[in-house]
Every structure is written in C-alpha cells, then in structure tokens.
Amino acid sequence: MKLLVLLGPNLNMVGIREKSIYGIENANTINEAIKTYAKSAGFECDIFQSNHEGDLIDKIHSSLGVYDGIVLNAGALTHYSYALRDAIASVEAVPTIEVHMSNVHKREEFRHKSVISPVCSGVICGFGKDSYRLAIEALKGLI
C-alpha cells in the first residue's frame, strides 16, 4: 500500500512559527516520524509540502493509480480553496483524510469552516503530530 502525505502552506515552518500552537518539534523530525509510523502500519509513504496551491492540486491529480490514500494537511487553504476541494473530489477513488495539528475549532472563527471536509473521507484535528498517525490508522480501515 502506498500513502501520500500532502502538507500545505507554512507547514514547513512548524517548530519555528507559533510554537504555542504547533509545538517546538520541527517539520523534518515530524516528517520522519510520519514515515516511520506509516512503514510500521504497512504503507510506503511519500511526503510532499508546498506553499503553492497549484502544486498541491497537481500532486492530488497525479495520485490516481499511484497512491492508495492521501493524508492532507492543507493549512489555511482548508478554509477557502475551492480549487483544492475540486481536486480532491476529482480523485474520489483515492480516500483522503483531512488533518490539522491544532484543534481548529478552538482557534479563530475563520478556521472553523473547512471547504474541503465535504469531499474528504474524514477529519482529524487537535492531536499535534499524532493527528497524522491517527489519519494513517483511519486510512488502514478505509483501504
């Protein structure tokens, strides 16, 4: 089984930005932990991060026939990118789990609405880097 973890804008800055929300562990160590856990769960895992919406859309489009599932932390794009929503919908054969490290419902009002949730298989938020582990477990049950 092959898994794609997609990380959106500013997620390369985890461990540097807003440490009270995202913690002090940097993106590289979190990504290594994701890969290690994915392997133990039986997944080959690729991680792709971009600060550019179009790059994420292209990666989603190319997932068909390549990946068995997607774990997506779209960052702020979650709340307004209808283009990203449409890309997820266009590859409905590839289950996608929406992930957020923080509990978006305890944050600013604009973060409470996700335009991608309706086309995702599920949503996990608020468990820090463990949100990724929980999403991988959820995908195991869907595939």
Backbone as a chain_set.jsonl record, in Angstrom:
{"seq": "MKLLVLLGPNLNMVGIREKSIYGIENANTINEAIKTYAKSAGFECDIFQSNHEGDLIDKIHSSLGVYDGIVLNAGALTHYSYALRDAIASVEAVPTIEVHMSNVHKREEFRHKSVISPVCSGVICGFGKDSYRLAIEALKGLI", "coords": {"N": [[0.843, -1.182, 0.0], [0.416, 2.241, -0.716], [0.999, 5.488, 0.407], [0.234, 8.951, 0.357], [1.319, 11.848, 1.86], [0.284, 15.021, 2.117], [1.25, 18.328, 2.52], [0.387, 21.592, 3.201], [0.604, 25.224, 2.759], [2.999, 26.918, 4.742], [3.516, 24.829, 6.476], [6.024, 23.856, 6.446], [7.264, 25.399, 8.249], [6.721, 24.612, 10.785], [7.525, 24.264, 14.179], [9.02, 26.466, 14.186], [7.304, 28.625, 13.764], [4.619, 30.046, 15.635], [4.846, 28.524, 18.129], [3.419, 27.959, 20.449], [1.099, 26.913, 19.515], [1.746, 24.93, 17.574], [3.9, 23.58, 18.621], [7.367, 22.715, 19.403], [8.787, 20.928, 17.925], [10.427, 20.309, 14.879], [9.56, 20.489, 11.337], [10.958, 18.583, 9.794], [11.646, 16.482, 11.604], [9.097, 15.704, 12.38], [8.113, 14.808, 9.937], [9.797, 12.601, 9.509], [8.962, 10.991, 11.621], [6.348, 10.489, 10.768], [6.839, 8.98, 8.44], [8.118, 6.75, 9.558], [6.086, 5.711, 11.202], [4.125, 5.185, 9.256], [5.384, 3.182, 7.773], [5.501, 1.142, 9.694], [2.827, 0.622, 9.807], [2.369, -0.59, 7.47], [2.52, 0.847, 5.113], [4.04, 2.267, 2.248], [5.448, 5.428, 2.051], [5.148, 8.693, 0.837], [6.05, 12.078, 1.222], [4.95, 15.315, 0.593], [5.396, 18.728, 0.466], [4.158, 21.967, -0.087], [4.054, 25.477, -0.618], [2.405, 26.426, -2.469], [-0.644, 26.517, -4.024], [-1.377, 25.427, -6.558], [0.631, 23.507, -6.989], [-0.016, 21.602, -5.055], [-2.531, 20.814, -5.96], [-1.824, 19.7, -8.463], [-0.34, 17.523, -7.521], [-2.298, 16.052, -6.186], [-3.963, 15.388, -8.369], [-2.21, 13.696, -9.738], [-2.192, 11.497, -8.14], [-3.922, 9.401, -8.663], [-4.106, 5.985, -9.302], [-1.575, 5.667, -8.341], [-1.311, 6.108, -5.576], [-2.778, 4.736, -2.604], [-4.107, 6.093, -0.688], [-4.582, 9.372, 0.766], [-3.226, 11.635, 3.079], [-3.997, 14.724, 4.152], [-2.919, 17.828, 5.109], [-3.927, 20.786, 4.645], [-3.393, 23.272, 5.564], [-3.972, 26.773, 5.746], [-5.331, 26.826, 3.335], [-7.393, 25.09, 3.574], [-9.653, 26.48, 4.354], [-10.577, 28.107, 2.334], [-9.99, 27.284, -0.282], [-11.479, 26.415, -3.01], [-10.618, 25.3, -5.323], [-8.76, 23.378, -4.491], [-10.523, 21.738, -3.1], [-12.083, 20.826, -5.265], [-10.135, 19.381, -6.642], [-9.628, 17.256, -4.872], [-12.144, 16.053, -4.95], [-12.106, 15.197, -7.571], [-10.532, 12.968, -7.612], [-11.85, 10.872, -6.327], [-11.633, 8.146, -5.973], [-9.412, 7.754, -4.494], [-9.066, 7.663, -1.203], [-9.192, 10.406, 1.046], [-7.934, 11.875, 3.943], [-8.548, 14.583, 5.941], [-6.404, 16.601, 7.836], [-5.373, 18.294, 10.776], [-2.984, 19.746, 12.86], [-3.505, 21.387, 15.039], [-6.392, 22.116, 17.114], [-8.702, 23.247, 15.235], [-11.179, 24.28, 15.834], [-10.986, 25.551, 18.208], [-9.752, 27.82, 17.661], [-9.296, 30.869, 15.742], [-12.305, 32.27, 14.374], [-12.532, 32.103, 11.52], [-11.222, 29.754, 10.948], [-12.919, 27.713, 11.573], [-14.518, 26.738, 9.56], [-14.353, 24.433, 6.981], [-13.724, 24.037, 3.606], [-12.973, 21.803, 2.31], [-13.655, 19.533, 3.743], [-16.214, 18.291, 3.068], [-15.579, 16.648, 0.874], [-13.735, 14.908, 1.736], [-12.768, 11.791, 3.288], [-12.736, 11.766, 6.023], [-12.032, 13.696, 9.03], [-9.409, 14.777, 11.086], [-8.304, 16.411, 13.931], [-6.358, 18.446, 16.189], [-4.54, 16.92, 17.676], [-1.834, 17.375, 17.596], [1.272, 16.29, 16.226], [0.465, 13.671, 16.322], [-1.938, 13.607, 15.039], [-1.434, 12.94, 12.409], [-0.648, 10.258, 12.628], [-3.031, 9.132, 13.562], [-4.619, 9.582, 11.337], [-3.399, 7.914, 9.462], [-3.994, 5.448, 10.591], [-6.764, 5.539, 10.309], [-6.984, 5.508, 7.528], [-6.044, 2.932, 6.997], [-8.234, 1.447, 7.758], [-10.017, 2.146, 5.789], [-9.074, 1.335, 3.36]], "CA": [[0.0, 0.0, 0.0], [1.205, 3.454, -0.854], [0.348, 6.62, 1.041], [0.753, 10.289, 0.098], [1.05, 12.869, 2.877], [0.388, 16.343, 1.491], [1.331, 19.409, 3.503], [0.177, 22.865, 2.535], [1.378, 26.42, 3.072], [3.589, 27.227, 6.046], [3.775, 23.659, 7.309], [7.48, 23.716, 6.506], [7.73, 26.284, 9.324], [6.353, 24.051, 12.092], [8.689, 24.259, 15.069], [9.559, 27.822, 14.144], [6.184, 29.568, 13.885], [3.533, 29.813, 16.584], [5.213, 27.342, 18.924], [2.378, 27.67, 21.441], [0.052, 26.157, 18.822], [2.273, 23.784, 16.827], [4.977, 22.932, 19.343], [8.749, 23.079, 19.066], [9.376, 19.922, 17.044], [10.455, 20.861, 13.532], [8.877, 19.762, 10.26], [11.747, 17.42, 9.358], [11.516, 15.372, 12.551], [7.715, 15.234, 12.289], [8.013, 14.028, 8.696], [10.458, 11.311, 9.739], [8.069, 10.203, 12.478], [5.239, 10.056, 9.912], [7.338, 7.897, 7.583], [8.368, 5.582, 10.412], [4.808, 5.133, 11.591], [3.486, 4.651, 8.049], [6.049, 1.913, 7.455], [5.066, 0.133, 10.669], [1.423, 0.345, 9.518], [2.297, -1.307, 6.201], [2.471, 1.775, 3.991], [5.133, 3.032, 1.666], [4.953, 6.788, 2.29], [5.785, 9.873, 0.263], [5.588, 13.337, 1.81], [5.138, 16.444, -0.315], [4.968, 20.003, 1.04], [4.285, 23.125, -0.965], [3.37, 26.709, -0.25], [1.701, 26.84, -3.681], [-1.891, 25.786, -4.215], [-1.339, 24.666, -7.811], [1.498, 22.334, -6.808], [-0.784, 20.618, -4.284], [-3.563, 20.32, -6.871], [-1.162, 18.802, -9.417], [0.033, 16.295, -6.807], [-3.539, 15.301, -5.974], [-4.343, 14.825, -9.667], [-1.282, 12.615, -10.117], [-2.273, 10.4, -7.169], [-4.735, 8.31, -9.212], [-3.344, 4.84, -9.778], [-0.249, 5.65, -7.725], [-1.461, 6.061, -4.125], [-3.986, 4.113, -2.075], [-4.756, 7.055, 0.19], [-3.923, 10.668, 0.977], [-3.382, 12.38, 4.321], [-3.835, 16.101, 3.695], [-2.988, 19.0, 5.964], [-3.907, 21.859, 3.65], [-3.126, 24.557, 6.195], [-5.007, 27.793, 5.561], [-6.114, 26.543, 2.125], [-8.57, 24.35, 4.034], [-10.775, 27.354, 4.656], [-11.044, 28.924, 1.209], [-9.574, 26.819, -1.611], [-12.436, 25.574, -3.732], [-9.831, 24.566, -6.321], [-8.244, 22.207, -3.792], [-11.704, 20.911, -2.866], [-12.44, 20.183, -6.532], [-9.089, 18.4, -6.957], [-9.892, 16.077, -4.037], [-13.35, 15.422, -5.49], [-11.815, 14.6, -8.885], [-9.843, 11.686, -7.403], [-12.617, 10.26, -5.24], [-11.214, 6.749, -5.789], [-8.301, 7.781, -3.537], [-9.597, 8.267, 0.021], [-8.392, 11.494, 1.608], [-8.228, 12.264, 5.319], [-8.146, 15.952, 6.271], [-5.69, 16.602, 9.112], [-4.84, 19.544, 11.333], [-2.286, 19.512, 14.115], [-4.201, 22.119, 16.099], [-7.839, 21.998, 17.113], [-9.123, 24.453, 14.516], [-12.425, 24.776, 16.41], [-10.635, 26.359, 19.382], [-8.95, 28.945, 17.169], [-10.041, 31.974, 15.148], [-13.581, 31.897, 13.745], [-12.393, 31.729, 10.11], [-10.696, 28.395, 10.858], [-13.959, 26.75, 11.941], [-15.164, 26.241, 8.342], [-13.478, 23.783, 6.001], [-14.395, 23.799, 2.326], [-12.548, 20.5, 1.78], [-14.233, 18.433, 4.533], [-17.279, 17.522, 2.418], [-15.073, 15.699, -0.12], [-12.76, 14.04, 2.398], [-13.347, 10.627, 3.964], [-12.818, 12.077, 7.441], [-11.251, 14.829, 9.52], [-8.764, 14.591, 12.395], [-7.625, 17.647, 14.312], [-6.137, 18.752, 17.58], [-3.671, 15.982, 18.383], [-0.446, 17.641, 17.244], [1.795, 15.395, 15.191], [-0.284, 12.416, 16.379], [-3.043, 13.676, 14.077], [-1.01, 12.192, 11.212], [-0.709, 8.833, 12.976], [-4.443, 8.764, 13.605], [-5.108, 9.567, 9.946], [-2.878, 6.7, 8.838], [-4.819, 4.356, 11.137], [-8.083, 5.65, 9.679], [-6.871, 5.045, 6.136], [-5.946, 1.471, 7.005], [-9.588, 0.927, 7.842], [-10.782, 2.501, 4.586], [-8.492, 0.755, 2.133]], "C": [[0.884, 1.239, 0.0], [0.379, 4.666, -0.416], [1.04, 7.918, 0.64], [0.341, 11.201, 1.241], [1.326, 14.209, 2.218], [0.313, 17.42, 2.557], [1.292, 20.746, 2.782], [1.033, 23.994, 3.061], [1.769, 26.536, 4.538], [3.861, 26.015, 6.928], [5.259, 23.291, 7.336], [8.069, 24.531, 7.664], [7.318, 25.801, 10.719], [7.621, 23.911, 12.928], [9.362, 25.612, 15.136], [8.445, 28.825, 14.419], [5.195, 29.121, 14.966], [3.734, 28.545, 17.415], [4.161, 26.985, 19.971], [1.23, 26.868, 20.831], [0.598, 24.855, 18.249], [3.412, 23.047, 17.521], [6.348, 23.317, 18.816], [9.42, 22.073, 18.132], [9.304, 20.414, 15.598], [9.829, 19.921, 12.494], [9.643, 18.507, 9.842], [11.604, 16.238, 10.306], [10.091, 14.818, 12.562], [7.544, 14.376, 11.042], [8.673, 12.666, 8.837], [9.593, 10.402, 10.613], [6.868, 9.681, 11.679], [5.675, 8.871, 9.059], [7.564, 6.614, 8.38], [7.057, 4.916, 10.799], [4.109, 4.498, 10.392], [4.076, 3.294, 7.686], [5.583, 0.815, 8.409], [3.604, -0.26, 10.451], [1.241, -0.346, 8.167], [2.212, -0.433, 4.967], [3.858, 2.194, 3.534], [4.629, 4.465, 1.659], [5.818, 7.833, 1.592], [5.19, 11.095, 0.936], [5.941, 14.462, 0.85], [4.579, 17.684, 0.359], [5.147, 21.093, 0.007], [3.518, 24.296, -0.382], [2.508, 27.219, -1.399], [0.513, 25.933, -3.964], [-1.853, 24.894, -5.459], [-0.47, 23.425, -7.718], [0.763, 21.22, -6.065], [-1.874, 19.992, -5.153], [-2.964, 19.343, -7.872], [-0.803, 17.472, -8.761], [-1.199, 15.434, -6.538], [-3.972, 14.641, -7.283], [-3.478, 13.624, -10.028], [-1.358, 11.412, -9.171], [-3.049, 9.193, -7.691], [-3.86, 7.195, -9.762], [-1.961, 4.702, -9.173], [-0.36, 5.427, -6.218], [-2.789, 5.412, -3.743], [-4.754, 5.053, -1.154], [-3.917, 8.303, 0.346], [-4.246, 11.161, 2.386], [-3.04, 13.819, 3.969], [-3.994, 17.098, 4.827], [-2.812, 20.191, 5.028], [-3.615, 23.225, 4.252], [-4.287, 25.512, 5.949], [-5.852, 27.569, 4.307], [-7.398, 25.778, 2.451], [-9.814, 25.224, 4.043], [-11.295, 28.138, 3.466], [-10.721, 28.374, -0.174], [-10.584, 25.847, -2.222], [-11.726, 24.791, -4.828], [-9.241, 23.295, -5.71], [-9.386, 21.222, -3.505], [-12.073, 20.142, -4.132], [-11.403, 19.142, -6.951], [-9.304, 17.122, -6.154], [-11.094, 15.313, -4.587], [-13.058, 14.701, -6.804], [-11.082, 13.268, -8.779], [-10.531, 10.908, -6.284], [-12.27, 8.801, -5.001], [-10.053, 6.635, -4.8], [-8.82, 8.435, -2.257], [-8.624, 9.285, 0.609], [-8.882, 11.795, 3.016], [-7.683, 13.678, 5.53], [-7.558, 15.955, 7.677], [-5.285, 18.024, 9.486], [-4.161, 19.204, 12.65], [-2.99, 20.2, 15.278], [-5.695, 21.804, 16.034], [-8.377, 23.294, 16.515], [-10.393, 25.066, 15.113], [-12.196, 25.59, 17.682], [-9.857, 27.612, 18.975], [-9.853, 30.028, 16.571], [-11.266, 31.451, 14.386], [-13.401, 31.438, 12.297], [-11.858, 30.311, 9.93], [-11.752, 27.322, 11.153], [-14.62, 26.12, 10.718], [-14.111, 25.663, 7.401], [-14.273, 23.571, 4.719], [-13.997, 22.448, 1.734], [-13.17, 19.322, 2.527], [-15.301, 17.637, 3.796], [-16.801, 16.504, 1.377], [-13.982, 14.79, 0.44], [-13.484, 12.892, 3.088], [-13.525, 10.87, 5.454], [-11.91, 13.224, 7.794], [-10.695, 14.476, 10.901], [-8.046, 15.888, 12.73], [-7.383, 17.683, 15.815], [-5.19, 17.859, 18.343], [-2.196, 16.174, 18.045], [0.017, 16.703, 16.151], [1.089, 14.043, 15.201], [-1.508, 12.431, 15.465], [-2.698, 12.897, 12.818], [-1.086, 10.687, 11.464], [-2.147, 8.344, 12.985], [-5.048, 8.698, 12.207], [-4.629, 8.316, 9.214], [-3.687, 5.501, 9.313], [-6.202, 4.369, 10.476], [-8.037, 5.157, 8.24], [-6.752, 3.529, 6.048], [-7.335, 0.838, 7.027], [-10.427, 1.187, 6.604], [-10.323, 1.762, 3.339], [-8.729, -0.757, 2.106]], "O": [[1.943, 1.277, 0.625], [-0.772, 4.837, -0.816], [2.268, 7.988, 0.586], [-0.843, 11.316, 1.557], [2.452, 14.497, 1.813], [-0.588, 17.416, 3.396], [2.074, 20.993, 1.863], [2.049, 23.771, 3.72], [0.97, 26.284, 5.44], [4.391, 26.169, 8.029], [5.687, 22.494, 8.172], [9.238, 24.365, 8.012], [7.538, 26.495, 11.712], [8.663, 23.486, 12.428], [10.171, 25.877, 16.025], [8.614, 29.757, 15.205], [4.983, 27.924, 15.162], [2.911, 27.63, 17.402], [4.032, 25.817, 20.338], [0.475, 26.218, 21.553], [-0.01, 23.798, 18.414], [3.842, 21.994, 17.051], [6.474, 24.136, 17.905], [10.501, 22.339, 17.608], [8.257, 20.876, 15.143], [9.604, 18.738, 12.747], [9.031, 17.475, 9.566], [11.455, 15.102, 9.854], [9.889, 13.616, 12.732], [6.898, 13.329, 11.092], [8.15, 11.674, 8.329], [9.504, 9.197, 10.375], [6.424, 8.554, 11.895], [4.961, 7.872, 8.966], [7.233, 5.522, 7.918], [6.934, 3.693, 10.732], [3.563, 3.399, 10.498], [3.346, 2.368, 7.333], [5.304, -0.306, 7.985], [3.184, -1.343, 10.857], [0.12, -0.652, 7.761], [1.87, -0.914, 3.887], [4.742, 2.446, 4.353], [3.478, 4.7, 1.292], [7.04, 7.856, 1.734], [3.987, 11.155, 1.193], [7.065, 14.556, 0.358], [3.421, 17.698, 0.778], [6.159, 21.142, -0.692], [2.479, 24.131, 0.258], [1.944, 28.31, -1.32], [0.666, 24.722, -4.123], [-2.257, 23.733, -5.404], [-0.798, 22.395, -8.306], [0.899, 20.043, -6.401], [-2.111, 18.785, -5.09], [-3.527, 18.274, -8.108], [-0.947, 16.415, -9.375], [-1.135, 14.21, -6.653], [-4.313, 13.458, -7.296], [-3.98, 12.64, -10.57], [-0.664, 10.417, -9.38], [-2.851, 8.078, -7.208], [-2.979, 7.434, -10.588], [-1.249, 3.738, -9.453], [0.405, 4.651, -5.645], [-3.784, 5.524, -4.459], [-5.931, 4.824, -0.875], [-2.712, 8.302, 0.096], [-5.395, 11.108, 2.826], [-1.924, 14.107, 3.538], [-5.062, 17.206, 5.431], [-1.693, 20.556, 4.668], [-3.59, 24.227, 3.538], [-5.447, 25.102, 5.946], [-6.974, 28.069, 4.225], [-8.367, 25.821, 1.693], [-10.913, 24.744, 3.766], [-12.344, 28.775, 3.562], [-11.152, 28.962, -1.166], [-10.544, 24.64, -1.984], [-12.192, 23.721, -5.221], [-9.229, 22.247, -6.356], [-9.218, 20.011, -3.655], [-12.344, 18.943, -4.076], [-11.757, 18.127, -7.551], [-9.175, 16.023, -6.694], [-11.072, 14.086, -4.681], [-13.701, 13.697, -7.114], [-11.017, 12.518, -9.753], [-9.872, 10.356, -5.404], [-12.577, 8.263, -3.937], [-9.747, 5.542, -4.323], [-8.998, 9.653, -2.227], [-7.414, 9.063, 0.663], [-10.079, 11.95, 3.254], [-6.496, 13.931, 5.32], [-8.137, 15.382, 8.6], [-4.91, 18.834, 8.638], [-4.707, 18.456, 13.461], [-3.061, 19.65, 16.377], [-6.193, 21.295, 15.031], [-8.491, 24.308, 17.203], [-10.653, 26.252, 14.914], [-13.115, 26.245, 18.174], [-9.371, 28.363, 19.821], [-11.045, 30.082, 16.874], [-11.259, 30.349, 13.837], [-14.05, 30.479, 11.878], [-12.025, 29.724, 8.861], [-11.479, 26.133, 10.99], [-15.229, 25.057, 10.838], [-13.118, 26.313, 7.073], [-15.361, 22.995, 4.741], [-14.608, 21.992, 0.767], [-13.208, 18.214, 1.992], [-15.304, 16.409, 3.885], [-17.548, 15.588, 1.032], [-13.381, 14.003, -0.29], [-14.661, 13.002, 3.429], [-14.377, 10.244, 6.084], [-11.113, 13.679, 6.973], [-11.403, 13.953, 11.761], [-7.275, 16.407, 11.922], [-8.091, 17.052, 16.6], [-5.044, 18.021, 19.555], [-1.398, 15.248, 18.188], [-0.751, 16.357, 15.253], [1.109, 13.335, 14.195], [-2.057, 11.375, 15.153], [-3.568, 12.263, 12.221], [-1.54, 9.932, 10.604], [-2.445, 7.264, 12.475], [-5.896, 7.849, 11.932], [-5.376, 7.728, 8.432], [-4.028, 4.629, 8.514], [-6.738, 3.317, 10.129], [-8.949, 4.467, 7.787], [-7.295, 2.912, 5.132], [-7.571, -0.186, 6.386], [-11.439, 0.521, 6.389], [-11.083, 1.586, 2.387], [-8.318, -1.429, 1.161]]}, "num_chains": 1, "name": "protein.A"}
